[in-house]
Amino acid sequence: MHRRLPALSSLLVVAALAAGACGGSTPALTDPTEILTKAVQALQSVKTVHIEATVEGTVQLDLSGSGQAGDVALTGTKLAMDLDVEDKSATLRLEVPALLGMTVDAIVVGEDTYTRTSLTGDLYQKSSSGSDLPVDASDPEQSLKDLEDWLKKPEVAPTKEADASCGSKTCYQIKIDLTAAELQSLIPEASDIGDAAIVLIVSVEKDTLRPVGLTLDVSAGDVGDLSVGMTLSDWDKALDIAAPPADEVQ
């Protein structure tokens, strides 16, 4: 009878280890500030990413320079970007149907930027003024500190909404709701905010903690309302970004 105890003990140990392995997933996060901070941390190791954005809404713009603003419907505006952080290169395509069907193409390779628009012709214009990438990975620790400091401001007060499906995965949903007064407090140099208010929702994958999408709703009273949607995908996919051929550069 007693000789069975070691065998039974061994079985219990194995069962405990198995249970621990099955239940060893990362605990769900509940602090919205921590989730956003970890999302930025996850971006520090990203090599490449594909970004798409859309804009809907109408705003008051003075396109003629006459001093009289008119309604401009920005619905249909699209942006697509491939970003290679390691190689400091990127491609960008912007389409703005409301502005005479304008399109913008840009290629960034190292310190060189090539840009062309449908309003200026088929040839790229080259400029060399340092990297024009929309991210600065030179000091990630400072970037994280700046984010943490900003999130701690009483005006920001991020909140965690109910989790939501994002493709085949589940995402945290973090919301930041800023009134006109809060925007003015956060950006005191912006004196023309008026009665603008914004609602930002960031989607963060629960397993990778990567930000995979965001929506930004801007309500600016008489100036107009805008809704911006953005997705991030194709993480670390191989990219081959090169300067345009010489005969396509002005």
Buried (B, 14 or more C-beta within 10 A) or exposed (E): EEEEEEEEEEEEEEEEEEEEEEEEEEEEBEEBBBBBBBBBBBBEEBBBBBBBBBBBBBBBBEEEEEEEBEEBEBEEBBBEBBBBBEBBBBBBBBBBBBBEEBBBBBBBBEEBBBBBBBEEEEEBEBEEEEBBBEBEBEEBEEBBEEBBEEBEEEBBBBEBEEBEEBEEEBBBBBBBBBEBEBBBEBEEEEEEBBEBBBBBBBBBBBEEBBBBBBBBBBBBEEBBBBBBBBBBEEBEEEBEBEBBEEEEBE
